[in-house]
Amino acid sequence: MELEGKKIIVTGGGSGIAAGCVRGYVRAGAQVVFCDVNDEGGKTTEAEANAQENVTGKATYFHCDITDKTAVQEFFAKAIEIMGGLDVLANIAGVERNKPAETFEEEDIDFVMGVNFKGTVWTNQEAYKYFKANGIEGAIINYASDTGLSGMPNGAVYASSKAAVLGWTRSIALDWAREANVRCNCVNPSIKTPMYKYWLETADPAVVEPYKAGLKQMFPLFGDMGEVDTDLVPVMVFLASDGARYINGQVICVNGGLVMVR
Ligand SMILES: NC(=O)c1ccc[n+]([C@@H]2O[C@H](COP(=O)([O-])OP(=O)(O)OC[C@H]3O[C@@H](n4cnc5c(N)ncnc54)[C@H](O)[C@@H]3O)[C@@H](O)[C@H]2O)c1
């Protein structure tokens, strides 16, 4: 098993990409403690992950709102106690809100930046604190977005929050690798999930209709967004494994060629 004995925290495991990663990490032999604010989704993922046949890994769910620094500290303490340590943080939780740029209010900014950026900072700090204090050459995998590079029609605050995650991850990749050999990378996914469905349903039809018509132009490979289990989870298993120990400060696009990062 590629991740046998690894101890992994995942955020946002109640849905989409992170739920797939929890299931995949358990299949690869890891101990996983994960959180969400959606308890129903979290319990479902926990049950699905642990019901898989012939797996040596295990998933445990806790409620934790990653915007709440104290709650994050308590969640990490519990997770580390249960697993007896920590090797990898996959910080995947995120939110999106779509509206014309000129109509964003303070509440929209606080909501989107709170989860996508502040949650990244609080969770990353807790992981690093543990890695540094215990001499663990651990890994942090954050979730940004191609929109943080290219912009997003109707999604200016979301795109800005993901640009912030990119800047943060590249900065800690410099600081924390130098200080403690901790590696920090970002994934930019293009994967069919509930968040993608939300975008299709709520974004301006003037944007969505041409998008649907031009899928093969946008995604040269397969002409569509990817599937979590086949197209993303194997990459996430690799990034959590020792095989990825020399990858640091990178933006890993799992997007069929939608955007190519220099
Ligand atoms: N799906 C894509 O193609 C795509 C593209 C670019 C970036 N992303 C990023 O990938 C990540 C996963 O996206 P997804 O498509 O699986 O979305 P999703 O909506 O299916 O899952 C996100 C999960 O995060 C949880 N969450 C939200 N706020 C939280 C909080 N405060 N604390 C803890 N958990 C919280 C949600 O409850 C949900 O279960 C996000 O960061 C998203 O921005 C996804």
The ligand as an SDF file (V2000), in Angstrom:
LIG
                    3D

 44 48  0  0  0  0  0  0  0  0999 V2000
  -14.3730   21.1110   -8.5970 N   0  0  0  0  0  0  0  0  0  0  0  0
  -13.4910   21.8160   -9.2990 C   0  0  0  0  0  0  0  0  0  0  0  0
  -13.3300   21.6490  -10.5030 O   0  0  0  0  0  0  0  0  0  0  0  0
  -12.6510   22.8550   -8.6220 C   0  0  0  0  0  0  0  0  0  0  0  0
  -11.9650   23.7790   -9.4260 C   0  0  0  0  0  0  0  0  0  0  0  0
  -11.0890   24.6670   -8.8160 C   0  0  0  0  0  0  0  0  0  0  0  0
  -10.9160   24.6180   -7.4280 C   0  0  0  0  0  0  0  0  0  0  0  0
  -11.6210   23.7380   -6.6710 N   0  0  0  0  0  0  0  0  0  0  0  0
  -11.3900   23.7310   -5.2310 C   0  0  0  0  0  0  0  0  0  0  0  0
  -11.3240   22.3840   -4.7730 O   0  0  0  0  0  0  0  0  0  0  0  0
  -11.8380   22.3060   -3.4340 C   0  0  0  0  0  0  0  0  0  0  0  0
  -12.9190   21.2430   -3.3520 C   0  0  0  0  0  0  0  0  0  0  0  0
  -13.9820   21.6160   -4.2020 O   0  0  0  0  0  0  0  0  0  0  0  0
  -15.2180   20.6770   -4.5350 P   0  0  0  0  0  0  0  0  0  0  0  0
  -15.5280   20.9280   -5.9620 O   0  0  0  0  0  0  0  0  0  0  0  0
  -14.9940   19.3090   -4.0420 O   0  0  0  0  0  0  0  0  0  0  0  0
  -16.3540   21.4190   -3.6720 O   0  0  0  0  0  0  0  0  0  0  0  0
  -17.5680   20.8430   -2.7700 P   0  0  0  0  0  0  0  0  0  0  0  0
  -18.4840   21.9980   -2.5750 O   0  0  0  0  0  0  0  0  0  0  0  0
  -18.1000   19.5900   -3.3660 O   0  0  0  0  0  0  0  0  0  0  0  0
  -16.8420   20.4950   -1.4060 O   0  0  0  0  0  0  0  0  0  0  0  0
  -16.3500   21.4930   -0.5250 C   0  0  0  0  0  0  0  0  0  0  0  0
  -16.5340   21.0030    0.9030 C   0  0  0  0  0  0  0  0  0  0  0  0
  -15.9720   22.0100    1.7880 O   0  0  0  0  0  0  0  0  0  0  0  0
  -16.8380   22.0790    2.9250 C   0  0  0  0  0  0  0  0  0  0  0  0
  -16.6930   23.3400    3.6460 N   0  0  0  0  0  0  0  0  0  0  0  0
  -17.1730   24.5570    3.2770 C   0  0  0  0  0  0  0  0  0  0  0  0
  -16.9220   25.4640    4.2330 N   0  0  0  0  0  0  0  0  0  0  0  0
  -16.2440   24.8190    5.2070 C   0  0  0  0  0  0  0  0  0  0  0  0
  -15.7030   25.2380    6.4630 C   0  0  0  0  0  0  0  0  0  0  0  0
  -15.8220   26.4990    6.8860 N   0  0  0  0  0  0  0  0  0  0  0  0
  -15.0650   24.3140    7.2290 N   0  0  0  0  0  0  0  0  0  0  0  0
  -14.9710   23.0190    6.8140 C   0  0  0  0  0  0  0  0  0  0  0  0
  -15.4730   22.5730    5.6410 N   0  0  0  0  0  0  0  0  0  0  0  0
  -16.0960   23.4600    4.8560 C   0  0  0  0  0  0  0  0  0  0  0  0
  -18.2350   21.9470    2.3070 C   0  0  0  0  0  0  0  0  0  0  0  0
  -19.2240   21.6660    3.2880 O   0  0  0  0  0  0  0  0  0  0  0  0
  -18.0230   20.8430    1.2990 C   0  0  0  0  0  0  0  0  0  0  0  0
  -18.2530   19.5670    1.8630 O   0  0  0  0  0  0  0  0  0  0  0  0
  -12.3160   23.7130   -3.0820 C   0  0  0  0  0  0  0  0  0  0  0  0
  -11.3070   24.3960   -2.3780 O   0  0  0  0  0  0  0  0  0  0  0  0
  -12.5310   24.3490   -4.4450 C   0  0  0  0  0  0  0  0  0  0  0  0
  -12.4450   25.7540   -4.4110 O   0  0  0  0  0  0  0  0  0  0  0  0
  -12.4980   22.8650   -7.2380 C   0  0  0  0  0  0  0  0  0  0  0  0
  1  2  1  0
  2  3  2  0
  2  4  1  0
  4  5  1  0
  4 44  2  0
  5  6  2  0
  6  7  1  0
  7  8  2  0
  8  9  1  0
  8 44  1  0
  9 10  1  0
  9 42  1  0
 10 11  1  0
 11 12  1  0
 11 40  1  0
 12 13  1  0
 13 14  1  0
 14 15  2  0
 14 16  1  0
 14 17  1  0
 17 18  1  0
 18 19  2  0
 18 20  1  0
 18 21  1  0
 21 22  1  0
 22 23  1  0
 23 24  1  0
 23 38  1  0
 24 25  1  0
 25 26  1  0
 25 36  1  0
 26 27  1  0
 26 35  1  0
 27 28  2  0
 28 29  1  0
 29 30  1  0
 29 35  2  0
 30 31  1  0
 30 32  2  0
 32 33  1  0
 33 34  2  0
 34 35  1  0
 36 37  1  0
 36 38  1  0
 38 39  1  0
 40 41  1  0
 40 42  1  0
 42 43  1  0
M  CHG  2   8   1  16  -1
M  END
$$$$
